Amino acid sequence: MPCKAETSQCGDASCQSRPLFHNIRQLPRSTIPRILHEMRSLERKVFAPREVFPLDDRVLQQRNMEIVVGLLDQAGWPPVVAYAVAVKWNHRLLLHKICVSPAARSQGIGSLLMQKVIEDAKCWSCRAIDLWVDEANQVARSLYSKCGFVVQETVNDYYSPGKNGVKMVRVLQP
């Protein structure tokens, strides 16, 4: 079965503020520069300067890099509310970054984004998804655990002195 270009979460009125998730390469080319610009803006608001990822046209040229973006069609909201950046390698997916707009948090959007990433990873024939998370980031660790990820190892000073990294993995069933 082919992978869907978007994921619709539900059909009732409560889902009007839910984004549709797309692989950025499947969107109209004319919209991609604006979407990347909005992603860069969100990236600078959410992450520390040393953690900002260069979201530009070059990332799209890397065939093993995948970007899933959550877009809203609602007036008054910025269209980009969430995104994930991942790299495919050796039948595995390394989830490099997940971001949900601060204004859209605590609405289940992170879980929906993770569901989309997991679905896509299966379509890309990945056997597992790996990620690293700051040991102190309990919100992210809880999200990943609820999505079926398990702790594989903890590395002291992974991010910087005193900031430990936790490697989490989700094995995918075919």
C-alpha positions as CSV (number, residue, x, y, z in Angstrom):
1,M,0.0,0.0,0.0
2,P,1.5,3.4,-0.9
3,C,2.1,6.0,1.8
4,K,-0.4,8.8,2.1
5,A,0.8,12.3,1.4
6,E,-1.2,13.6,4.4
7,T,-2.8,12.2,7.5
8,S,-6.3,13.3,8.5
9,Q,-6.9,12.8,12.2
10,C,-10.7,13.0,12.4
11,G,-13.7,14.4,10.7
12,D,-15.6,16.2,13.5
13,A,-15.6,19.9,14.5
14,S,-13.1,19.3,17.3
15,C,-10.4,18.6,14.8
16,Q,-10.6,22.0,13.0
17,S,-7.4,23.0,14.7
18,R,-5.6,19.8,14.0
19,P,-2.9,20.0,11.3
20,L,-2.5,17.8,8.3
21,F,0.9,16.2,8.1
22,H,2.8,16.1,4.8
23,N,6.2,15.1,3.6
24,I,7.6,18.4,2.5
25,R,8.7,17.0,-0.9
26,Q,5.1,16.1,-1.7
27,L,3.9,19.7,-1.3
28,P,3.7,22.1,-4.3
29,R,7.2,23.4,-5.0
30,S,6.0,27.0,-5.0
31,T,5.0,26.7,-1.3
32,I,8.2,25.1,0.0
33,P,10.3,28.3,0.4
34,R,7.6,29.9,2.5
35,I,7.2,26.8,4.6
36,L,11.0,26.5,5.1
37,H,11.0,30.2,6.2
38,E,8.3,29.6,8.7
39,M,10.1,26.5,10.0
40,R,13.3,28.5,10.4
41,S,11.4,31.1,12.4
42,L,9.8,28.5,14.6
43,E,13.2,26.8,15.1
44,R,14.7,30.1,16.3
45,K,11.9,30.6,18.8
46,V,11.9,27.1,20.2
47,F,15.6,26.0,20.3
48,A,18.8,27.4,21.7
49,P,21.0,29.0,19.1
50,R,23.5,26.1,19.2
51,E,20.6,23.7,18.5
52,V,19.2,25.5,15.5
53,F,19.1,23.3,12.4
54,P,19.8,24.9,8.9
55,L,16.4,24.5,7.3
56,D,17.0,25.6,3.7
57,D,16.8,24.3,0.2
58,R,20.0,22.2,0.7
59,V,18.2,19.9,3.2
60,L,15.8,18.9,0.3
61,Q,18.7,17.9,-1.9
62,Q,19.8,15.3,0.7
63,R,17.8,12.3,-0.5
64,N,18.1,10.5,2.8
65,M,16.7,13.4,4.8
66,E,13.0,13.5,5.4
67,I,10.9,16.4,6.7
68,V,7.3,15.9,7.9
69,V,5.5,19.2,8.4
70,G,2.1,19.9,10.1
71,L,0.1,22.6,8.5
72,L,-3.1,24.3,9.5
73,D,-5.6,25.9,7.1
74,Q,-7.1,28.1,9.7
75,A,-7.1,31.9,9.6
76,G,-5.3,33.5,12.5
77,W,-2.8,30.6,13.0
78,P,0.6,30.3,11.5
79,P,0.3,27.5,9.0
80,V,3.4,25.6,10.2
81,V,2.6,24.2,13.7
82,A,4.9,21.2,13.9
83,Y,7.6,19.4,12.1
84,A,10.0,16.5,12.3
85,V,13.4,16.1,10.7
86,A,14.8,12.6,10.2
87,V,17.6,10.8,8.3
88,K,17.2,7.4,6.7
89,W,20.2,5.1,7.0
90,N,20.7,1.4,6.7
91,H,17.0,0.6,7.1
92,R,16.8,2.8,10.2
93,L,15.4,6.3,10.8
94,L,17.3,8.7,13.0
95,L,14.7,11.2,14.3
96,H,16.9,14.3,14.5
97,K,14.4,16.8,15.6
98,I,10.7,17.2,16.5
99,C,9.2,20.6,17.1
100,V,5.7,21.8,18.0
101,S,4.9,25.4,18.1
102,P,4.5,26.7,21.7
103,A,1.0,28.0,20.9
104,A,0.0,24.5,19.7
105,R,1.3,22.4,22.6
106,S,-0.7,20.2,24.9
107,Q,-3.2,19.5,22.2
108,G,-1.9,16.1,21.1
109,I,-0.1,17.5,18.0
110,G,3.2,16.0,19.1
111,S,1.6,12.5,19.3
112,L,0.0,12.9,15.9
113,L,3.3,14.0,14.4
114,M,5.0,11.0,15.9
115,Q,2.3,8.7,14.5
116,K,2.9,10.2,11.1
117,V,6.7,9.7,11.4
118,I,6.2,6.1,12.5
119,E,3.8,5.4,9.6
120,D,6.2,7.0,7.1
121,A,9.2,5.0,8.5
122,K,7.3,1.8,7.9
123,C,6.6,2.9,4.3
124,W,10.3,3.7,3.9
125,S,11.1,0.1,4.9
126,C,12.8,1.2,8.1
127,R,13.2,-1.5,10.8
128,A,13.5,0.9,13.7
129,I,13.5,4.6,14.7
130,D,16.3,5.9,16.9
131,L,16.4,9.2,18.7
132,W,18.3,11.1,21.3
133,V,16.7,13.2,24.0
134,D,17.9,15.3,26.9
135,E,17.6,13.2,30.0
136,A,16.0,16.2,31.8
137,N,13.3,16.7,29.1
138,Q,10.5,14.7,30.8
139,V,7.8,16.0,28.5
140,A,9.6,14.7,25.4
141,R,10.6,11.4,27.1
142,S,7.0,10.8,28.1
143,L,5.8,11.5,24.5
144,Y,8.3,9.1,23.1
145,S,7.5,6.4,25.7
146,K,3.8,6.7,24.9
147,C,4.7,6.2,21.2
148,G,6.4,2.9,21.9
149,F,10.0,4.0,22.3
150,V,12.2,2.4,24.9
151,V,15.4,3.6,26.5
152,Q,18.4,1.8,25.0
153,E,21.2,3.7,26.8
154,T,22.1,6.9,28.7
155,V,25.3,8.8,27.8
156,N,26.7,11.2,30.4
157,D,27.6,14.7,29.1
158,Y,26.1,13.9,25.7
159,Y,24.9,17.4,25.0
160,S,27.3,19.3,27.2
161,P,28.9,18.9,30.6
162,G,26.1,17.9,33.0
163,K,23.5,17.4,30.2
164,N,23.1,13.7,29.6
165,G,21.5,12.1,26.5
166,V,19.1,9.2,26.4
167,K,19.0,7.1,23.3
168,M,15.5,5.7,22.7
169,V,14.5,3.2,20.1
170,R,11.2,1.9,18.6
171,V,11.5,-1.3,16.6
172,L,9.0,-1.4,13.8
173,Q,6.9,-4.4,12.7
174,P,6.6,-4.9,9.0
